[in-house]
């Protein structure tokens, strides 16, 4: 018997804000004589909002009230209510995530969107969602080719390297169409601080075409370096966002380039210089004549909507089917993930202990692990996520040691790492929907 989840994706970007509503079909793919294996078998988009300009009170301040009005109006157009929503993600991307009230906006939108829609930021997740929403992961899986996907938006470019359909690396650069804004007469109205020393224009002065073309060439040169098509210089490090974490290693060998984001719509379509009041058309042309398009490349099946479709259709995953829970109140949101039990006592509230798969899986190992957890666990709910398929056995062992009143949740087949957070939804048959995310707001 298939079950359906209603999922909402909301992307608040540097330039645009978009919302989609998806229907996720959950089915048991195992035979009648096997342990149930619940999977999301179909993702169907039910509603796409128009592309709204992200409302700002000024260049560094998001208009949270106006955003709430946009979301409320789109819910009404989609014919859904807050209570109808089961899962999804709210993503604040690019320069918008650096605005001074980003945290408040995230909290307000998450509350408005539904009980299990999550407020999320962080370049790693943005890269993953854009690559999935643009079809880059499917293209890699279907062709066997290594794909480097670039989602080039208003403030940043999110990168994802995909091999055999699996994302192996992510990154983020300060390259985007809204780093310089222009009025209808070509007068500069805004220059992002990340361009200090790279652009000689000034706010209030008319921009020269040659000046904007030179800036676009500089930014695209950095993209070429990230793609391994140009010898890296200090420019790559300078435009690499610190939030992206680990250093980026350009791919070796031939890759298929894939593009999404608003700038992707300017690669093959030549828009007027001032069509969008920014440098997007200049960036698109520079990419088209660069080494990025000299070899094999593709535009995503979705371009400007790639991230929001990823958020609404691909953010949710299911745990394994051998789960255990008692005295748990679902849903649970923003649970910090730790990989060492000693870190739990230093948290302000409940946290999830992520455990790797053991070298040997047997009943003796499970009981020993249960004894260790029972002896050291602080006075908070027992929340454990395992890579190995052993959650039900470990959960029963813990229930014997803690008693029936202790809140316990054990899920498996979900990989977590430090600096990530977990949202846990209400159980669906034999599985539990989860969203793995980061909540790191850009400085």
N, C-alpha and C positions, 0 to 999 in steps of 0.2 A: 504494500500500500504506500503510494508516494505521498509525501507531505510537502507543503509549499511554504516558503518564507518570503515575506515582503521586505525588500532591502532598499534603503535610500542611500544614494551617494551625493555628497555636496562638496564641491571644490571651490574654495574662496582663494582665487589667485591674485597675482599682482595686477592683472588687467581685467580679468573676467570672473564672474561667479556663475556657476551652473549647478543644476540638480537633475538627477535621474532617479526613476523608480524602477526597480527590477523585481522579477519573480524568480526565486531560486527553487528548483525542484530537488527534493532529497529522496533518494531511493536506496534500498538494500540491494547491493550488487552480488551478494553471496548466494550460494545455493541453499535450499531448504535444510540441508544436512550440515551446514557449516556455521561457524560463528558469524553473526551479522556483520556486514561491512557497509556502513552508511556512507554514501557519497552524494555530492552535488552533481546531479546528472544533466541538468539543463539550467541555463541562465537566459532569461527572456526580459528584454527591456520593455516596460509597459508605458513609460512616459519620459520624454526629454524636455527640459525647460528651454526657453530661449537663452541665449548668451547675454547675461547682464554685465554691464561695467561694474566692477567692485566699487561700492560707495565709500568714499573717503571724505572725512571732514577737512583734512589737509593732507599733504603728502605723507606725513608720518602717523596718521591717525585714522583707523578704520571706523566707519559709522556703524556701530553695532545695531542700533535701532533700525536703521534702513535695511540691514541684512535680515533682521527678523521679519520685516515686512515682506521682503522678497521671498523668503522661505514660506511664510504663511500663505502668501498669494499662490505660490507654485503648488503647495499641498492642496489648496482648493481646486486649482485647475486639474490636478492629477486625480482628484476624487478620493483622496485618502485622508485619514485622521492620524493624529499622533499615536493613538492607541493601536492603530493597525500595523505599525512598523515593528518588525522583528529584529532587524540587524542592519548593518551598513557602516558607513564611515563619513565623518566630516573632516575634510583635509584643508588645511591652510598652507598654501604653497608660496614659494618664491619670496619676493620682498615683503609680501603681505604678512608673512610669519614673523617679520622683524618689527612690525608696528607695536607701539608701546602698549596697546590694549589687546594684543592678540590672545593672551590667556583668558581674559574676560569674554572675548568674542567666542572662543572655543567652548567655554563653559555654557554660555547662553544658547549657542546653536545646538549643542549636544542635548540640552534640556528640551529645547523646542522640537528637535527632530524625532525623539522617541526614546523609550527606556533603554534600548540596546544599541542605538546609534552612537558611535564613539567619536570623541573629539581627538583628532590626531594631527601631529605635525612631525617633521623629520625627513631629511632627504632620502634616506634609504628606502623607506616605505613608499615615498612619492615615486621613486625610480621604478620600483617593482610594479606598482599599480599602473603607471603609464605604459610600461612595456607590455603588460597583460592587456590593458584596455585598447592598445593600438594594434594588437595582434602579433607583436614581435615574437612572443614566446611560442605561439601557435605556428608561426612561419618557420621558426627554427626547428620545432619538433617535426613538422611535416616534410621539411626539405633536408634535415640533417646538417644545415649550415650554421656556422657561428654568426650571430647577429649582434651588432652593437647598436642599441637603441638610444636615441637622443630625443628627449622631450624638451623642446626649446620654447619656453614661455615668456612672460613679461620680464621677470627678474632673474630667473635662473634656468639652467639647462640640467636636467636630471638624466644620468647615464645608467644604462644597465647592459651588461655583457651576458649574452644568452648562448648556451651550448646545449644541443639536443633538447631544447625546450626548457632547460633549467637555468635560472639566473645565478651566475657564478660570481658576479661582482657588481657593485653599484657605486655611483659617485655623483657629485653635484658641483657645478661651476657657476660663477657669477657672469653669465652670458644670457641676455634676454632683450626683447624688443622694447621694453619700457624703461630701460636704464637712462634713456634720454627722451623727454617728452617735448612736443612742439605744439604751438597753436596753429590756427588755420592759415596764418601768414608766414609760417616757418620760423617764428621766434621761439627760442628755447625757454621752456617754462620749468624744467626740472632736469637735474643731472644727479644720478645716483652717486653716493660717496665712493662706491667701489671703483669708479672710473677716475679717481684722483690721480693725476699724472699720466693718464692715458688719453685724455680728451681735452683739447685746448679751448673748447667753447665756454660760454658763460651765460647764466640765466639772464634773460632780458635782451640778449643779442640775437640777431638773425643768424641762423645756421647756414653755412655754406655746404652745397652738395658734396664738394670734394672732401670737406671735413667729415661729414657723416659717412661717406664711402670709406674713408681711411679708417674710421673707428670700426665700422663693420668688418673690414678686412683684418684688423687686429684681433677682434673677438673671434672671428672664424679661424684665424691662425691658431688660437688656443684650442679650439675644438679639434682641429687637425692633429695637434700634439696629443690630445687625449685619445684620439683614434689610432695613434701610432703611425700617422702619415707625415709627420713633421718632427724633426729633432726637438725634444723638449728644451725649453729655455725657462728663465725665471718667470716668464709670463704665465705659464701653466700653473705654477705654484701660487702666483699672485692672485689669479682668478679662481683658484680652487677654494671652495667654502670649507671653513674649519669644522662646520657641523657634519661634514661628510665622513669624518672619522679617519679610517685607515687610508694610507697613501694609495693613490691610483697607479696601477701598472698598465700602461697602454697595451692593447692586445697584440700578440705576435702573429704574423701570418695574415692571410686574407680573411676579411670579414665582410658581411653584408651590412651596410649602413641602413638604419631605419630611423624615420623622423616622425615626430608628432609635436603637438603644441601649436599655439597660434602662429608662430613663425614658420612652421612647416607649410602652412597654407600659402606662404609667399615664395616658396622655392620654385614651384613650376608655374604659378600664376603671377604675372607681373602687375602688381598693384601700383597706383600712383604714389609718389613720394610721401605725401601727407595724408594718405588714406585713413590712417589710424592714429595720427597725432604722435607717432613715435618712430623709432628706427627699424621697426619690423620689416618693412619692404626692403630696406637696404641690407639687412641681415639675410633675408631670403635670397636676394640676388647674389650676395657674396658667397653663400653656401652653394648655390647652383653652379658657379664658375670655379669653385674650389676643388681640391683633391677629394673632398668628401663625396662629391657626385661624379668623380672621374671614373670610378669603378662601379660595382653593383650596388644599387641602393633602392630603397622603396619608401613610399609614404605610407604611414600607418593606415589601417582600415578605418581608424578614427584619428583625427589630428587634434583639433582644439578640444575635443571632448574625451581624449584618451584617459586622462587622470580621473575624471569624474565617473567614467564607465568602469574603470578599474576599482574605484572606491565603492561603487554601488553593486558591482557584480562579482568582484574577485577578492574583496578584503576578508570575507568570511571563509573559514575552513572548518572541518569537522574533526573531532577527536576520534580515536579508535573506539571500537564498540564495547570493549571490556572495561567500562568505567565503574567507579564506585562513588557514591555520595550519601551523606546522612546529615540531617539538620542544617542543610545549606539553603539560604534564601537567594534565589536567582531573580534577576541577573546580578552579576558583580562586575564592577567597572574599575579600570585604572589600577589593577593590582601590579605592584612592582615585582620584577623577577629577580631572584638571587640564585646563585649557584653554590652557595655555602651556607649551611645551617646557622653558623655564627652570625651571619648578617641579618637574620630575621629579627633578633632582639633589638637591633638598632633602627628598625623601621617605626614610623609613627602609627602604623596600622597593619592589617594583614598583608602578607606577601606570598608569592608563589615560589616554591623551591623546585628548580629545574634539575633533573637528574639524568645523566647520560645512560646509555644502554650498558649494562654490566657485561664483562667478558664471558661470564657463565650465568645462565638463568636456571635456578632450581629452587625448590621449596625452602631449603636451608638458607640460601642467600636472601630470600624474601623475608623470612622470620628474623634473621640477623639485622637486616635493614630496618624492619619495623621496631625492633628493640632499640636500636640507635636513635631513631626518630622520637620514639616515646620518651626516651631518657633526656633528650636535649631540647625538645620543642618548647618554645615559649608559650605564654598564656594567650594564644590567639587561635583562630581556626586553622586546621591542618589542611593546607592547600599544596598539592604536589602534582607536578607535570613530568611525565616520564617519556623518554624516547622509545623504550622497549614496551612490548605488549604485555604488561603485567599489572595494570592499574587495579583491576578488580581484586586480584589476589592480595596485593599490598593493602588495599583499602580494607578488606575483611580482617587482615592481620592487625591493622591499626585500630579498628573498631573494637577488637577484643582487648586491646591494651588501654584505650582511652575511655571506653564505655559508650553507650548508645546516645548520650546527650551531646557529645563533643562534635562540633561541626567538622566534617571531613570531606574533602573532595580529592579524588585521584583520577587523573585522566592520562591517556597515553597517545603515542604516535603524533606528538606535537613537539617540534624543535624550538626551543627558546634559548636566548642568550642574555647576558647581562646588559643593562641599559635599555631593556625592552619592558613593555607592559602588556598585560593580558586582560581582555574583557571576556567574560564567560556568560553565555546565554542559557536560557531554559532548555532542559534536555529534549531531544527529538528522538523518540523511539529508543534506540540503543546508543546514541551518540550525543555529543554536546557541541554546539556551535561556539567557536572561539574566534577572536580577532587578536592577532599579534601585532603590536604597534610600538612606536616610540612617541614620547611626549616632550621632546627636546625642542623648546622654542629658540629660534635664532637670536643671538645677542644683537 
